Amino acid sequence: MKLNISALINSKEVFHILGNAQGLSAHIAYRLYRNIELINKELEMYEKTRIKLLKSLANKDENGEPIIKKNNNQEFYDLSDENLQKFNEDISKMVNESVELDLKKISLDDIDSVGLTPFQISLIDFILDV
């Protein structure tokens, strides 16, 4: 199935909930686990590419290392305004990139006991067989 990276990013939290759900049948739990593994592998590649891009565009210190700043206990790479714009453009293209994943469908009945909200269900509609 073809999906944009953005759909995978947006669905990650819901798959975390499903991955920790109790009371699912063994075959549904296995399908979910398999889907989660495939999604996580794709998101791991995305994250590595995102960090590599940040490091390449970040301002460098005297040793040529990317400068990392802290604000409210959060760390971020120091980018010039120009490089921040380039980063945002590149990330926008990357999250709209289509990837092919062999995800297995499940029905709403299979996960009804989890109690997902309508919004959460909308984030994983690509695996729902309705």
Chimera marker file (.cmm) of the C-alpha trace (Angstrom):
<marker_set name="trace">
<marker id="1" x="0.000" y="0.000" z="0.000" r="1" g="1" b="0" radius="0.5"/>
<marker id="2" x="1.273" y="3.483" z="-0.902" r="1" g="1" b="0" radius="0.5"/>
<marker id="3" x="1.354" y="6.050" z="1.887" r="1" g="1" b="0" radius="0.5"/>
<marker id="4" x="2.918" y="9.417" z="2.510" r="1" g="1" b="0" radius="0.5"/>
<marker id="5" x="5.462" y="9.673" z="5.301" r="1" g="1" b="0" radius="0.5"/>
<marker id="6" x="3.198" y="12.291" z="6.900" r="1" g="1" b="0" radius="0.5"/>
<marker id="7" x="0.444" y="9.669" z="7.341" r="1" g="1" b="0" radius="0.5"/>
<marker id="8" x="2.912" y="7.420" z="9.144" r="1" g="1" b="0" radius="0.5"/>
<marker id="9" x="4.105" y="10.246" z="11.392" r="1" g="1" b="0" radius="0.5"/>
<marker id="10" x="0.528" y="11.221" z="12.246" r="1" g="1" b="0" radius="0.5"/>
<marker id="11" x="-0.494" y="7.637" z="13.021" r="1" g="1" b="0" radius="0.5"/>
<marker id="12" x="2.451" y="6.756" z="15.258" r="1" g="1" b="0" radius="0.5"/>
<marker id="13" x="0.747" y="7.609" z="18.565" r="1" g="1" b="0" radius="0.5"/>
<marker id="14" x="-2.369" y="5.603" z="17.672" r="1" g="1" b="0" radius="0.5"/>
<marker id="15" x="-0.257" y="2.585" z="16.762" r="1" g="1" b="0" radius="0.5"/>
<marker id="16" x="1.492" y="2.953" z="20.121" r="1" g="1" b="0" radius="0.5"/>
<marker id="17" x="-1.918" y="2.747" z="21.811" r="1" g="1" b="0" radius="0.5"/>
<marker id="18" x="-2.870" y="-0.287" z="19.714" r="1" g="1" b="0" radius="0.5"/>
<marker id="19" x="0.475" y="-1.936" z="20.379" r="1" g="1" b="0" radius="0.5"/>
<marker id="20" x="-0.174" y="-1.749" z="24.111" r="1" g="1" b="0" radius="0.5"/>
<marker id="21" x="-3.843" y="-2.773" z="23.959" r="1" g="1" b="0" radius="0.5"/>
<marker id="22" x="-4.998" y="-5.754" z="26.000" r="1" g="1" b="0" radius="0.5"/>
<marker id="23" x="-7.583" y="-8.303" z="24.967" r="1" g="1" b="0" radius="0.5"/>
<marker id="24" x="-6.974" y="-8.424" z="21.216" r="1" g="1" b="0" radius="0.5"/>
<marker id="25" x="-7.073" y="-11.809" z="19.529" r="1" g="1" b="0" radius="0.5"/>
<marker id="26" x="-3.669" y="-13.313" z="18.811" r="1" g="1" b="0" radius="0.5"/>
<marker id="27" x="-3.938" y="-12.956" z="15.046" r="1" g="1" b="0" radius="0.5"/>
<marker id="28" x="-4.992" y="-9.282" z="15.279" r="1" g="1" b="0" radius="0.5"/>
<marker id="29" x="-2.223" y="-8.573" z="17.782" r="1" g="1" b="0" radius="0.5"/>
<marker id="30" x="0.253" y="-10.171" z="15.371" r="1" g="1" b="0" radius="0.5"/>
<marker id="31" x="-1.052" y="-8.129" z="12.422" r="1" g="1" b="0" radius="0.5"/>
<marker id="32" x="-0.779" y="-4.939" z="14.438" r="1" g="1" b="0" radius="0.5"/>
<marker id="33" x="2.723" y="-5.828" z="15.637" r="1" g="1" b="0" radius="0.5"/>
<marker id="34" x="3.822" y="-6.546" z="12.071" r="1" g="1" b="0" radius="0.5"/>
<marker id="35" x="2.317" y="-3.277" z="10.821" r="1" g="1" b="0" radius="0.5"/>
<marker id="36" x="3.921" y="-1.341" z="13.678" r="1" g="1" b="0" radius="0.5"/>
<marker id="37" x="7.334" y="-2.838" z="12.910" r="1" g="1" b="0" radius="0.5"/>
<marker id="38" x="7.092" y="-1.860" z="9.223" r="1" g="1" b="0" radius="0.5"/>
<marker id="39" x="5.940" y="1.663" z="10.079" r="1" g="1" b="0" radius="0.5"/>
<marker id="40" x="8.641" y="2.117" z="12.717" r="1" g="1" b="0" radius="0.5"/>
<marker id="41" x="11.328" y="0.980" z="10.280" r="1" g="1" b="0" radius="0.5"/>
<marker id="42" x="10.186" y="3.584" z="7.744" r="1" g="1" b="0" radius="0.5"/>
<marker id="43" x="9.977" y="6.312" z="10.391" r="1" g="1" b="0" radius="0.5"/>
<marker id="44" x="13.444" y="5.414" z="11.637" r="1" g="1" b="0" radius="0.5"/>
<marker id="45" x="14.843" y="6.035" z="8.142" r="1" g="1" b="0" radius="0.5"/>
<marker id="46" x="12.927" y="9.316" z="7.975" r="1" g="1" b="0" radius="0.5"/>
<marker id="47" x="14.300" y="10.422" z="11.358" r="1" g="1" b="0" radius="0.5"/>
<marker id="48" x="17.903" y="9.540" z="10.434" r="1" g="1" b="0" radius="0.5"/>
<marker id="49" x="17.554" y="11.526" z="7.207" r="1" g="1" b="0" radius="0.5"/>
<marker id="50" x="15.964" y="14.460" z="9.069" r="1" g="1" b="0" radius="0.5"/>
<marker id="51" x="18.810" y="14.579" z="11.622" r="1" g="1" b="0" radius="0.5"/>
<marker id="52" x="21.433" y="14.278" z="8.876" r="1" g="1" b="0" radius="0.5"/>
<marker id="53" x="19.809" y="17.222" z="7.076" r="1" g="1" b="0" radius="0.5"/>
<marker id="54" x="19.704" y="19.271" z="10.293" r="1" g="1" b="0" radius="0.5"/>
<marker id="55" x="23.386" y="18.582" z="10.983" r="1" g="1" b="0" radius="0.5"/>
<marker id="56" x="24.386" y="19.557" z="7.460" r="1" g="1" b="0" radius="0.5"/>
<marker id="57" x="22.453" y="22.841" z="7.593" r="1" g="1" b="0" radius="0.5"/>
<marker id="58" x="23.272" y="23.810" z="11.196" r="1" g="1" b="0" radius="0.5"/>
<marker id="59" x="25.713" y="26.557" z="12.038" r="1" g="1" b="0" radius="0.5"/>
<marker id="60" x="29.054" y="25.027" z="13.020" r="1" g="1" b="0" radius="0.5"/>
<marker id="61" x="31.369" y="25.714" z="15.947" r="1" g="1" b="0" radius="0.5"/>
<marker id="62" x="35.130" y="26.261" z="15.632" r="1" g="1" b="0" radius="0.5"/>
<marker id="63" x="35.640" y="22.482" z="15.380" r="1" g="1" b="0" radius="0.5"/>
<marker id="64" x="33.182" y="22.145" z="12.511" r="1" g="1" b="0" radius="0.5"/>
<marker id="65" x="30.545" y="20.481" z="14.710" r="1" g="1" b="0" radius="0.5"/>
<marker id="66" x="26.870" y="21.506" z="14.528" r="1" g="1" b="0" radius="0.5"/>
<marker id="67" x="25.880" y="24.017" z="17.199" r="1" g="1" b="0" radius="0.5"/>
<marker id="68" x="23.133" y="22.756" z="19.478" r="1" g="1" b="0" radius="0.5"/>
<marker id="69" x="21.226" y="25.285" z="21.590" r="1" g="1" b="0" radius="0.5"/>
<marker id="70" x="18.967" y="24.738" z="24.586" r="1" g="1" b="0" radius="0.5"/>
<marker id="71" x="15.682" y="26.422" z="25.380" r="1" g="1" b="0" radius="0.5"/>
<marker id="72" x="13.338" y="25.309" z="28.181" r="1" g="1" b="0" radius="0.5"/>
<marker id="73" x="15.162" y="21.976" z="28.520" r="1" g="1" b="0" radius="0.5"/>
<marker id="74" x="14.796" y="21.304" z="24.787" r="1" g="1" b="0" radius="0.5"/>
<marker id="75" x="17.757" y="20.996" z="22.468" r="1" g="1" b="0" radius="0.5"/>
<marker id="76" x="17.702" y="22.160" z="18.871" r="1" g="1" b="0" radius="0.5"/>
<marker id="77" x="20.187" y="22.714" z="16.068" r="1" g="1" b="0" radius="0.5"/>
<marker id="78" x="21.151" y="26.333" z="15.458" r="1" g="1" b="0" radius="0.5"/>
<marker id="79" x="20.178" y="27.202" z="11.871" r="1" g="1" b="0" radius="0.5"/>
<marker id="80" x="20.385" y="30.472" z="10.017" r="1" g="1" b="0" radius="0.5"/>
<marker id="81" x="17.074" y="31.851" z="8.756" r="1" g="1" b="0" radius="0.5"/>
<marker id="82" x="18.060" y="30.874" z="5.223" r="1" g="1" b="0" radius="0.5"/>
<marker id="83" x="18.954" y="27.306" z="6.224" r="1" g="1" b="0" radius="0.5"/>
<marker id="84" x="15.826" y="27.002" z="8.356" r="1" g="1" b="0" radius="0.5"/>
<marker id="85" x="13.761" y="27.851" z="5.286" r="1" g="1" b="0" radius="0.5"/>
<marker id="86" x="15.715" y="25.287" z="3.231" r="1" g="1" b="0" radius="0.5"/>
<marker id="87" x="15.220" y="22.690" z="5.969" r="1" g="1" b="0" radius="0.5"/>
<marker id="88" x="11.466" y="23.335" z="6.067" r="1" g="1" b="0" radius="0.5"/>
<marker id="89" x="11.225" y="23.060" z="2.283" r="1" g="1" b="0" radius="0.5"/>
<marker id="90" x="13.182" y="19.794" z="2.242" r="1" g="1" b="0" radius="0.5"/>
<marker id="91" x="11.177" y="18.302" z="5.120" r="1" g="1" b="0" radius="0.5"/>
<marker id="92" x="7.926" y="19.278" z="3.427" r="1" g="1" b="0" radius="0.5"/>
<marker id="93" x="9.008" y="17.383" z="0.327" r="1" g="1" b="0" radius="0.5"/>
<marker id="94" x="10.195" y="14.427" z="2.383" r="1" g="1" b="0" radius="0.5"/>
<marker id="95" x="6.966" y="13.986" z="4.390" r="1" g="1" b="0" radius="0.5"/>
<marker id="96" x="4.955" y="14.093" z="1.181" r="1" g="1" b="0" radius="0.5"/>
<marker id="97" x="7.093" y="11.331" z="-0.315" r="1" g="1" b="0" radius="0.5"/>
<marker id="98" x="5.166" y="8.123" z="-1.027" r="1" g="1" b="0" radius="0.5"/>
<marker id="99" x="6.426" y="4.822" z="0.321" r="1" g="1" b="0" radius="0.5"/>
<marker id="100" x="5.195" y="1.316" z="-0.375" r="1" g="1" b="0" radius="0.5"/>
<marker id="101" x="4.491" y="-0.783" z="2.719" r="1" g="1" b="0" radius="0.5"/>
<marker id="102" x="2.983" y="-4.252" z="2.901" r="1" g="1" b="0" radius="0.5"/>
<marker id="103" x="0.548" y="-3.437" z="5.709" r="1" g="1" b="0" radius="0.5"/>
<marker id="104" x="-2.197" y="-5.869" z="6.663" r="1" g="1" b="0" radius="0.5"/>
<marker id="105" x="-5.750" y="-4.588" z="7.058" r="1" g="1" b="0" radius="0.5"/>
<marker id="106" x="-7.858" y="-4.969" z="10.192" r="1" g="1" b="0" radius="0.5"/>
<marker id="107" x="-11.514" y="-4.219" z="10.830" r="1" g="1" b="0" radius="0.5"/>
<marker id="108" x="-12.963" y="-1.746" z="13.301" r="1" g="1" b="0" radius="0.5"/>
<marker id="109" x="-14.585" y="-4.684" z="15.077" r="1" g="1" b="0" radius="0.5"/>
<marker id="110" x="-11.110" y="-6.155" z="15.673" r="1" g="1" b="0" radius="0.5"/>
<marker id="111" x="-10.024" y="-3.098" z="17.683" r="1" g="1" b="0" radius="0.5"/>
<marker id="112" x="-13.383" y="-1.956" z="19.072" r="1" g="1" b="0" radius="0.5"/>
<marker id="113" x="-12.391" y="-2.870" z="22.652" r="1" g="1" b="0" radius="0.5"/>
<marker id="114" x="-9.466" y="-0.408" z="22.539" r="1" g="1" b="0" radius="0.5"/>
<marker id="115" x="-11.814" y="2.589" z="22.622" r="1" g="1" b="0" radius="0.5"/>
<marker id="116" x="-10.155" y="4.836" z="20.056" r="1" g="1" b="0" radius="0.5"/>
<marker id="117" x="-11.684" y="8.240" z="19.398" r="1" g="1" b="0" radius="0.5"/>
<marker id="118" x="-13.069" y="9.109" z="15.952" r="1" g="1" b="0" radius="0.5"/>
<marker id="119" x="-10.023" y="11.323" z="15.386" r="1" g="1" b="0" radius="0.5"/>
<marker id="120" x="-7.623" y="8.506" z="16.279" r="1" g="1" b="0" radius="0.5"/>
<marker id="121" x="-9.490" y="6.159" z="13.946" r="1" g="1" b="0" radius="0.5"/>
<marker id="122" x="-9.147" y="8.699" z="11.132" r="1" g="1" b="0" radius="0.5"/>
<marker id="123" x="-5.353" y="8.625" z="11.565" r="1" g="1" b="0" radius="0.5"/>
<marker id="124" x="-5.174" y="4.874" z="10.885" r="1" g="1" b="0" radius="0.5"/>
<marker id="125" x="-7.907" y="4.609" z="8.261" r="1" g="1" b="0" radius="0.5"/>
<marker id="126" x="-5.373" y="3.292" z="5.765" r="1" g="1" b="0" radius="0.5"/>
<marker id="127" x="-5.238" y="-0.075" z="7.576" r="1" g="1" b="0" radius="0.5"/>
<marker id="128" x="-8.966" y="-0.330" z="8.219" r="1" g="1" b="0" radius="0.5"/>
<marker id="129" x="-11.035" y="-2.729" z="6.165" r="1" g="1" b="0" radius="0.5"/>
<marker id="130" x="-14.449" y="-1.055" z="6.319" r="1" g="1" b="0" radius="0.5"/>
<link id1="1" id2="2" r="1" g="1" b="0" radius="0.2"/>
<link id1="2" id2="3" r="1" g="1" b="0" radius="0.2"/>
<link id1="3" id2="4" r="1" g="1" b="0" radius="0.2"/>
<link id1="4" id2="5" r="1" g="1" b="0" radius="0.2"/>
<link id1="5" id2="6" r="1" g="1" b="0" radius="0.2"/>
<link id1="6" id2="7" r="1" g="1" b="0" radius="0.2"/>
<link id1="7" id2="8" r="1" g="1" b="0" radius="0.2"/>
<link id1="8" id2="9" r="1" g="1" b="0" radius="0.2"/>
<link id1="9" id2="10" r="1" g="1" b="0" radius="0.2"/>
<link id1="10" id2="11" r="1" g="1" b="0" radius="0.2"/>
<link id1="11" id2="12" r="1" g="1" b="0" radius="0.2"/>
<link id1="12" id2="13" r="1" g="1" b="0" radius="0.2"/>
<link id1="13" id2="14" r="1" g="1" b="0" radius="0.2"/>
<link id1="14" id2="15" r="1" g="1" b="0" radius="0.2"/>
<link id1="15" id2="16" r="1" g="1" b="0" radius="0.2"/>
<link id1="16" id2="17" r="1" g="1" b="0" radius="0.2"/>
<link id1="17" id2="18" r="1" g="1" b="0" radius="0.2"/>
<link id1="18" id2="19" r="1" g="1" b="0" radius="0.2"/>
<link id1="19" id2="20" r="1" g="1" b="0" radius="0.2"/>
<link id1="20" id2="21" r="1" g="1" b="0" radius="0.2"/>
<link id1="21" id2="22" r="1" g="1" b="0" radius="0.2"/>
<link id1="22" id2="23" r="1" g="1" b="0" radius="0.2"/>
<link id1="23" id2="24" r="1" g="1" b="0" radius="0.2"/>
<link id1="24" id2="25" r="1" g="1" b="0" radius="0.2"/>
<link id1="25" id2="26" r="1" g="1" b="0" radius="0.2"/>
<link id1="26" id2="27" r="1" g="1" b="0" radius="0.2"/>
<link id1="27" id2="28" r="1" g="1" b="0" radius="0.2"/>
<link id1="28" id2="29" r="1" g="1" b="0" radius="0.2"/>
<link id1="29" id2="30" r="1" g="1" b="0" radius="0.2"/>
<link id1="30" id2="31" r="1" g="1" b="0" radius="0.2"/>
<link id1="31" id2="32" r="1" g="1" b="0" radius="0.2"/>
<link id1="32" id2="33" r="1" g="1" b="0" radius="0.2"/>
<link id1="33" id2="34" r="1" g="1" b="0" radius="0.2"/>
<link id1="34" id2="35" r="1" g="1" b="0" radius="0.2"/>
<link id1="35" id2="36" r="1" g="1" b="0" radius="0.2"/>
<link id1="36" id2="37" r="1" g="1" b="0" radius="0.2"/>
<link id1="37" id2="38" r="1" g="1" b="0" radius="0.2"/>
<link id1="38" id2="39" r="1" g="1" b="0" radius="0.2"/>
<link id1="39" id2="40" r="1" g="1" b="0" radius="0.2"/>
<link id1="40" id2="41" r="1" g="1" b="0" radius="0.2"/>
<link id1="41" id2="42" r="1" g="1" b="0" radius="0.2"/>
<link id1="42" id2="43" r="1" g="1" b="0" radius="0.2"/>
<link id1="43" id2="44" r="1" g="1" b="0" radius="0.2"/>
<link id1="44" id2="45" r="1" g="1" b="0" radius="0.2"/>
<link id1="45" id2="46" r="1" g="1" b="0" radius="0.2"/>
<link id1="46" id2="47" r="1" g="1" b="0" radius="0.2"/>
<link id1="47" id2="48" r="1" g="1" b="0" radius="0.2"/>
<link id1="48" id2="49" r="1" g="1" b="0" radius="0.2"/>
<link id1="49" id2="50" r="1" g="1" b="0" radius="0.2"/>
<link id1="50" id2="51" r="1" g="1" b="0" radius="0.2"/>
<link id1="51" id2="52" r="1" g="1" b="0" radius="0.2"/>
<link id1="52" id2="53" r="1" g="1" b="0" radius="0.2"/>
<link id1="53" id2="54" r="1" g="1" b="0" radius="0.2"/>
<link id1="54" id2="55" r="1" g="1" b="0" radius="0.2"/>
<link id1="55" id2="56" r="1" g="1" b="0" radius="0.2"/>
<link id1="56" id2="57" r="1" g="1" b="0" radius="0.2"/>
<link id1="57" id2="58" r="1" g="1" b="0" radius="0.2"/>
<link id1="58" id2="59" r="1" g="1" b="0" radius="0.2"/>
<link id1="59" id2="60" r="1" g="1" b="0" radius="0.2"/>
<link id1="60" id2="61" r="1" g="1" b="0" radius="0.2"/>
<link id1="61" id2="62" r="1" g="1" b="0" radius="0.2"/>
<link id1="62" id2="63" r="1" g="1" b="0" radius="0.2"/>
<link id1="63" id2="64" r="1" g="1" b="0" radius="0.2"/>
<link id1="64" id2="65" r="1" g="1" b="0" radius="0.2"/>
<link id1="65" id2="66" r="1" g="1" b="0" radius="0.2"/>
<link id1="66" id2="67" r="1" g="1" b="0" radius="0.2"/>
<link id1="67" id2="68" r="1" g="1" b="0" radius="0.2"/>
<link id1="68" id2="69" r="1" g="1" b="0" radius="0.2"/>
<link id1="69" id2="70" r="1" g="1" b="0" radius="0.2"/>
<link id1="70" id2="71" r="1" g="1" b="0" radius="0.2"/>
<link id1="71" id2="72" r="1" g="1" b="0" radius="0.2"/>
<link id1="72" id2="73" r="1" g="1" b="0" radius="0.2"/>
<link id1="73" id2="74" r="1" g="1" b="0" radius="0.2"/>
<link id1="74" id2="75" r="1" g="1" b="0" radius="0.2"/>
<link id1="75" id2="76" r="1" g="1" b="0" radius="0.2"/>
<link id1="76" id2="77" r="1" g="1" b="0" radius="0.2"/>
<link id1="77" id2="78" r="1" g="1" b="0" radius="0.2"/>
<link id1="78" id2="79" r="1" g="1" b="0" radius="0.2"/>
<link id1="79" id2="80" r="1" g="1" b="0" radius="0.2"/>
<link id1="80" id2="81" r="1" g="1" b="0" radius="0.2"/>
<link id1="81" id2="82" r="1" g="1" b="0" radius="0.2"/>
<link id1="82" id2="83" r="1" g="1" b="0" radius="0.2"/>
<link id1="83" id2="84" r="1" g="1" b="0" radius="0.2"/>
<link id1="84" id2="85" r="1" g="1" b="0" radius="0.2"/>
<link id1="85" id2="86" r="1" g="1" b="0" radius="0.2"/>
<link id1="86" id2="87" r="1" g="1" b="0" radius="0.2"/>
<link id1="87" id2="88" r="1" g="1" b="0" radius="0.2"/>
<link id1="88" id2="89" r="1" g="1" b="0" radius="0.2"/>
<link id1="89" id2="90" r="1" g="1" b="0" radius="0.2"/>
<link id1="90" id2="91" r="1" g="1" b="0" radius="0.2"/>
<link id1="91" id2="92" r="1" g="1" b="0" radius="0.2"/>
<link id1="92" id2="93" r="1" g="1" b="0" radius="0.2"/>
<link id1="93" id2="94" r="1" g="1" b="0" radius="0.2"/>
<link id1="94" id2="95" r="1" g="1" b="0" radius="0.2"/>
<link id1="95" id2="96" r="1" g="1" b="0" radius="0.2"/>
<link id1="96" id2="97" r="1" g="1" b="0" radius="0.2"/>
<link id1="97" id2="98" r="1" g="1" b="0" radius="0.2"/>
<link id1="98" id2="99" r="1" g="1" b="0" radius="0.2"/>
<link id1="99" id2="100" r="1" g="1" b="0" radius="0.2"/>
<link id1="100" id2="101" r="1" g="1" b="0" radius="0.2"/>
<link id1="101" id2="102" r="1" g="1" b="0" radius="0.2"/>
<link id1="102" id2="103" r="1" g="1" b="0" radius="0.2"/>
<link id1="103" id2="104" r="1" g="1" b="0" radius="0.2"/>
<link id1="104" id2="105" r="1" g="1" b="0" radius="0.2"/>
<link id1="105" id2="106" r="1" g="1" b="0" radius="0.2"/>
<link id1="106" id2="107" r="1" g="1" b="0" radius="0.2"/>
<link id1="107" id2="108" r="1" g="1" b="0" radius="0.2"/>
<link id1="108" id2="109" r="1" g="1" b="0" radius="0.2"/>
<link id1="109" id2="110" r="1" g="1" b="0" radius="0.2"/>
<link id1="110" id2="111" r="1" g="1" b="0" radius="0.2"/>
<link id1="111" id2="112" r="1" g="1" b="0" radius="0.2"/>
<link id1="112" id2="113" r="1" g="1" b="0" radius="0.2"/>
<link id1="113" id2="114" r="1" g="1" b="0" radius="0.2"/>
<link id1="114" id2="115" r="1" g="1" b="0" radius="0.2"/>
<link id1="115" id2="116" r="1" g="1" b="0" radius="0.2"/>
<link id1="116" id2="117" r="1" g="1" b="0" radius="0.2"/>
<link id1="117" id2="118" r="1" g="1" b="0" radius="0.2"/>
<link id1="118" id2="119" r="1" g="1" b="0" radius="0.2"/>
<link id1="119" id2="120" r="1" g="1" b="0" radius="0.2"/>
<link id1="120" id2="121" r="1" g="1" b="0" radius="0.2"/>
<link id1="121" id2="122" r="1" g="1" b="0" radius="0.2"/>
<link id1="122" id2="123" r="1" g="1" b="0" radius="0.2"/>
<link id1="123" id2="124" r="1" g="1" b="0" radius="0.2"/>
<link id1="124" id2="125" r="1" g="1" b="0" radius="0.2"/>
<link id1="125" id2="126" r="1" g="1" b="0" radius="0.2"/>
<link id1="126" id2="127" r="1" g="1" b="0" radius="0.2"/>
<link id1="127" id2="128" r="1" g="1" b="0" radius="0.2"/>
<link id1="128" id2="129" r="1" g="1" b="0" radius="0.2"/>
<link id1="129" id2="130" r="1" g="1" b="0" radius="0.2"/>
</marker_set>
